[in-house]
Amino acid sequence: MTETHTSDVDGAGAKRPPRYRPARAVGVAAALVLAACLVVRGIAEFFVIDYAHPASYHDSWGGPRLAGVLAVHSGPALAILAAASVWVYRRRRARKGKAA
């Protein structure tokens, strides 16, 4: 008898054909690359801006105010890190529940 993984079953409990695995892997890989780029960009923004000279960020997305620039460039990074933290917390909690 073959083993069914949770990734092989959709929300309704029906088994998905294996042809979706490569597409899912490509999608997850693309999402991870995009998330990594956004997080690196969000962190780098704090070091790239010259806080003493508003002209350095005046024409950036979210400008002309510093709060807008930081929200636009670092906000997605903060959201990704928060979502990743929740995912890790839930995953650890689920594994801890299985072990008990």
Backbone bond lengths (Angstrom), bond angles and torsions (degrees), N, CA, C in turn:
res aa  C-N    CA-C-N  psi(-1)  N-CA   C-N-CA  omega(-1)  CA-C   N-CA-C  phi
1 M - - - 1.449 - - 1.530 108.97 -
2 T 1.315 117.29 136.78 1.453 120.79 -178.19 1.518 110.63 -82.82
3 E 1.303 114.34 148.92 1.458 120.76 -179.34 1.528 109.03 -87.11
4 T 1.329 117.92 134.95 1.455 122.64 179.58 1.523 109.04 -103.62
5 H 1.297 116.03 124.20 1.456 121.21 177.19 1.522 109.05 -91.38
6 T 1.335 115.77 156.78 1.470 119.19 -179.43 1.522 111.50 -64.20
7 S 1.333 118.09 -26.29 1.459 119.83 178.41 1.528 111.71 -73.59
8 D 1.355 117.25 -14.57 1.461 121.42 179.42 1.520 112.64 -89.38
9 V 1.324 117.27 -3.17 1.454 121.27 -175.57 1.519 108.32 -118.08
10 D 1.334 117.04 131.59 1.462 119.55 178.90 1.528 110.37 -81.00
11 G 1.322 117.48 -179.50 1.460 122.53 -176.57 1.513 113.81 -60.32
12 A 1.315 118.87 -28.06 1.463 121.91 -178.59 1.526 111.90 -86.87
13 G 1.343 117.44 -2.16 1.454 120.58 179.36 1.511 113.96 92.27
14 A 1.331 117.77 0.36 1.460 120.83 179.64 1.529 108.85 -82.89
15 K 1.316 115.79 140.28 1.456 120.31 -179.65 1.522 110.27 -75.55
16 R 1.346 115.37 131.13 1.458 121.16 178.64 1.516 110.28 -86.58
17 P 1.315 116.70 146.80 1.470 119.18 175.90 1.527 110.46 -65.20
18 P 1.327 118.86 150.43 1.466 121.38 -177.88 1.521 113.79 -65.96
19 R 1.297 119.41 -10.37 1.466 120.58 -178.91 1.530 112.12 -66.92
20 Y 1.323 118.58 -16.54 1.458 120.99 179.91 1.530 112.54 -81.22
21 R 1.311 118.88 -16.12 1.463 121.36 -178.04 1.524 112.79 -60.74
22 P 1.338 120.39 -48.86 1.472 118.75 179.57 1.524 112.25 -63.04
23 A 1.318 117.31 -39.91 1.462 120.15 179.72 1.523 110.43 -64.49
24 R 1.315 116.31 -39.95 1.459 119.98 178.53 1.528 110.56 -66.16
25 A 1.324 116.74 -41.09 1.461 120.47 179.31 1.532 111.06 -62.87
26 V 1.320 116.88 -40.85 1.465 120.55 178.09 1.525 110.27 -65.93
27 G 1.319 116.59 -41.91 1.465 120.35 178.75 1.517 112.65 -64.25
28 V 1.309 116.58 -42.72 1.469 120.41 178.85 1.521 110.08 -65.91
29 A 1.322 117.28 -41.78 1.467 120.49 178.77 1.531 111.14 -62.74
30 A 1.328 116.76 -42.63 1.467 120.29 178.37 1.526 111.09 -64.52
31 A 1.317 116.99 -40.41 1.468 120.71 178.58 1.523 111.00 -65.19
32 L 1.327 117.38 -39.56 1.467 120.48 178.99 1.525 111.72 -66.84
33 V 1.328 117.20 -39.75 1.468 120.37 177.68 1.528 110.35 -65.16
34 L 1.325 117.08 -44.66 1.462 120.65 178.24 1.526 110.97 -62.53
35 A 1.325 116.79 -43.18 1.466 120.58 179.53 1.528 110.62 -62.98
36 A 1.327 117.24 -42.19 1.465 120.42 179.18 1.529 110.97 -63.33
37 C 1.328 116.81 -41.51 1.478 120.24 178.26 1.526 111.27 -62.85
38 L 1.316 116.42 -43.61 1.465 119.39 -179.31 1.519 112.11 -66.74
39 V 1.322 117.32 -37.49 1.466 120.40 179.12 1.528 110.35 -68.47
40 V 1.328 116.99 -44.47 1.471 120.10 178.48 1.522 110.06 -62.40
41 R 1.323 116.89 -42.40 1.473 120.16 178.84 1.524 111.37 -64.31
42 G 1.321 116.56 -40.06 1.455 120.50 179.30 1.521 112.84 -64.45
43 I 1.330 116.07 -38.46 1.466 119.84 178.32 1.523 110.42 -73.64
44 A 1.320 116.83 -41.72 1.464 120.65 -178.79 1.522 112.34 -63.53
45 E 1.321 116.66 -29.89 1.473 119.78 -177.65 1.522 111.82 -58.45
46 F 1.318 117.45 -33.97 1.468 120.30 179.80 1.524 111.93 -66.12
47 F 1.322 117.60 -26.83 1.461 121.47 -178.36 1.522 112.91 -97.34
48 V 1.328 117.50 -17.65 1.461 121.44 -177.47 1.525 111.29 -84.69
49 I 1.304 116.78 -33.65 1.467 121.26 -176.54 1.521 110.27 -71.94
50 D 1.320 115.24 137.73 1.462 121.36 171.41 1.527 106.36 -96.59
51 Y 1.319 115.69 99.41 1.464 121.20 -173.41 1.533 112.57 -62.93
52 A 1.313 117.62 -26.90 1.469 121.04 -178.48 1.524 112.76 -76.97
53 H 1.340 116.77 -18.26 1.467 120.61 -177.60 1.526 109.71 -123.82
54 P 1.340 117.74 99.08 1.465 120.73 -179.89 1.526 113.95 -58.59
55 A 1.313 118.18 -20.20 1.466 120.23 179.07 1.533 111.08 -65.47
56 S 1.333 117.75 -21.97 1.461 119.83 -178.94 1.522 112.51 -71.31
57 Y 1.330 117.61 -22.19 1.468 119.97 179.09 1.523 112.63 -124.82
58 H 1.320 118.10 6.30 1.457 122.26 -176.79 1.523 112.62 -60.85
59 D 1.330 117.73 -40.42 1.463 121.49 -177.23 1.537 113.34 -95.19
60 S 1.315 117.76 4.87 1.469 120.99 178.55 1.515 110.02 -75.14
61 W 1.346 115.86 163.11 1.460 119.78 174.53 1.514 108.64 -58.69
62 G 1.315 116.54 135.44 1.447 121.33 -179.29 1.517 113.04 89.17
63 G 1.329 117.36 -11.11 1.461 121.53 -179.00 1.511 110.79 -71.67
64 P 1.252 118.78 170.19 1.457 130.48 14.17 1.535 113.66 -89.36
65 R 1.305 120.15 -2.62 1.465 121.13 -178.09 1.526 111.02 -91.75
66 L 1.318 115.23 145.83 1.459 121.50 -178.90 1.527 111.43 -62.46
67 A 1.313 117.01 -40.03 1.468 120.12 -179.77 1.528 110.96 -61.54
68 G 1.309 117.50 -39.84 1.466 121.09 178.63 1.515 112.23 -66.73
69 V 1.324 116.44 -41.31 1.465 120.78 179.40 1.527 109.66 -63.72
70 L 1.322 117.70 -45.42 1.462 120.80 179.83 1.525 111.30 -67.42
71 A 1.323 117.39 -35.88 1.467 119.98 178.41 1.526 111.30 -65.67
72 V 1.316 116.77 -41.59 1.462 120.52 -177.79 1.529 112.00 -72.78
73 H 1.331 117.47 -39.84 1.460 120.46 -175.63 1.526 112.95 -88.81
74 S 1.317 118.03 -35.68 1.460 120.65 -176.46 1.524 113.14 -103.55
75 G 1.316 118.47 -15.38 1.460 121.89 178.79 1.523 113.16 -60.79
76 P 1.335 119.12 -47.39 1.473 119.21 177.06 1.530 112.52 -61.12
77 A 1.319 117.24 -36.49 1.468 120.30 177.86 1.522 110.25 -64.18
78 L 1.315 116.65 -41.81 1.462 120.53 178.43 1.526 110.81 -64.09
79 A 1.325 116.99 -41.38 1.469 120.63 178.52 1.527 111.33 -65.23
80 I 1.322 117.85 -40.35 1.467 121.63 179.00 1.518 110.31 -65.73
81 L 1.319 117.26 -44.23 1.468 120.31 179.41 1.521 111.48 -64.98
82 A 1.331 117.49 -37.96 1.470 120.63 177.65 1.529 110.48 -65.87
83 A 1.319 117.25 -44.20 1.471 120.71 179.18 1.528 110.99 -64.82
84 A 1.324 117.27 -39.79 1.467 120.57 178.13 1.520 110.95 -65.52
85 S 1.323 117.10 -37.49 1.461 120.61 177.96 1.522 111.24 -64.50
86 V 1.321 116.91 -42.97 1.463 121.03 177.78 1.523 110.07 -64.12
87 W 1.329 117.94 -41.76 1.460 121.58 179.72 1.530 110.93 -62.22
88 V 1.348 116.51 -45.68 1.467 120.17 179.87 1.522 110.18 -64.29
89 Y 1.329 117.90 -42.42 1.465 121.68 179.47 1.528 110.80 -60.55
90 R 1.317 116.98 -47.41 1.471 120.50 179.96 1.523 111.79 -65.02
91 R 1.315 116.34 -39.07 1.474 120.20 -179.45 1.530 110.40 -65.75
92 R 1.328 117.04 -44.09 1.467 120.09 177.99 1.522 111.71 -64.91
93 R 1.303 115.59 -38.97 1.457 119.74 -179.88 1.544 110.61 -66.44
94 A 1.332 116.37 -39.38 1.465 120.16 178.86 1.531 110.61 -67.17
95 R 1.312 117.47 -39.85 1.471 120.29 177.98 1.521 111.48 -67.64
96 K 1.306 115.82 -36.03 1.462 120.09 179.38 1.536 109.61 -66.87
97 G 1.334 116.88 -36.63 1.462 121.76 178.46 1.520 112.08 -68.76
98 K 1.347 117.35 -33.95 1.471 121.00 178.45 1.526 111.07 -70.47
99 A 1.317 116.75 -35.22 1.467 120.81 -176.59 1.534 111.54 -71.77
100 A 1.314 116.36 -28.22 1.473 119.53 -176.42 1.509 112.52 -78.79
